[in-house]
Amino acid sequence: MKLTQPIKYFMEEVAYVSQKTPDWSKVFEVTYTNTWKTAIKPMPENGTFVLTGDIPAMWQRDSTCQVRPYLVMAQHIPEVSDLIYEVVKRQFFNMNLDPYANAFNAEANNAGHQKDKTVMTPWIWERKFEIDSLCFPVQLSYLLYKNTGRKDQFDENFVSGIKKMLMVFETEQHHNTSDYRFERTYDRPEDTLVNDGKGSEVGYTGMIWSAFRPSDDACVYGYLVPANMFAVLVLDYIQEIFTEIIPNEVIVQKARKIQREVRAGIEEYGTTTNAAGETIYAYETDGLGNHLIMDDGNVPNLLGTPYLHYTTMDDPIYLNTRKTILSPENPYFYVGKYGQGLGSPHTPENYIWHIALSVQGLTQADEAEKARLLQNMVDTTAGTDLMHEGFDVDDPNNYTREWFSWANMMYCELFLNYYGYQIKE
């Protein structure tokens, strides 16, 4: 899509405000406009399709994060508000096709992982059940309302999608009775579920079972704690929307019940202790006494707990958790010549994620630390002026994913935050 004059005016304003950091500003201009120009694909019907980047599919999660920084413009520029509305429309079209799927095709073209052992359709690129794939579209629809006041996104397709979402949440609170299965026998072992596609055994906790992490890697244990934290936030949104905007007491009561059970499950089963004996949040648990102490560069993650509004930045358990995951106690925390931060089992050892550096900045109040992280991100683009998935801490010229729109826009969100542009939440 072409940049229109109102958007150009906004970019000029930001360039003026950030003129003391021209290298940051240059990367912001490249990354902020790259998504607009290359990833956004208006369709003849069913809204706007958003390419994740170098994979020709739309992720429910990524597409929210790809346009989330545009909410700053949407506060003042109607065409940007309209664009985000069209993205929400597409997300709920997707959700109504299959609430278990995480990534979709632009058309019913049978592209993607059609050989997976699960219930595929021509519309689905990939059917990995991830809690956040249901949460992110709700968040985007709600933030569009908060930042612009518009309510037309809360239509019959939205209501239908929410009903399916809540049905899935209720089902997966009792995963042992769920029909969902997933196996991928022809590719990465990280991309399949054990136990004939059902996943490892879990006990009831009140939390929602998740097959996969936001990295699209399979969960080791069934309850992904940060994803359940995100669900608690989104269930708040649903209660507000169906109380104040489109009243529906049945949906409100169902959302409230699930939220209460999930929150109780997190606090009872989702904590453990670190090596120092301090209480921290686990990354995953199975409700049977096992906990995974780690964190991943993707959102939702434990590092982003305040970003998900589950805790505050000064919450003692969060501070213990943050200290733990930003240390060698987390097997995916890497330190090298060009930086330190969270990586992921999804990418090579010693590769840290630009997304994680952005979240690290957005979850603390020290402006000098935000500046340090922004500079580190700018210094590790390998001369491309674009963010990547992961980069080698000892040689940023080695990286994964040359075109990764989600990472680009997370840099933009931290940059805008640093310069005082706020998304209303």
Secondary structure, DSSP 8 states (H G I E B T S, - for coil): ----HHHHHHHHHHHHHTTT-HHHHHHHHHHHHHHHHHTEEE-SSSSEEE--BSSSSEEHHHHHHHHGGGHHHHTT-HHHHHHHHHHHHHHHHHHHH-TT-SEE-SSSS--S-TTSBS---TTEEE----HHHHHHHHHHHHHHHHHH---TTSSHHHHHHHHHHHHHHHHHTTGGG-----B--SS-GGGS-HHHHT-S-----SS---SB-TTS-B-SSSEEHHHHHHHHHHHHHHHHIIIIIS--HHHHHHHHHHHHHHHHHHHHHSEEE-TTS-EEE-SEE-SSS-EE----SSSS-STTTTTTTSS-TT-HHHHHHHHHHTSTTSTTEEEETTEEEE--TTS-TTEEEHHHHHHHHHT---HHHHHHHHHHHHTTSTTSSS--SEEETTEEEEES-S-BHHHHHHHHHHHHHHTT-----
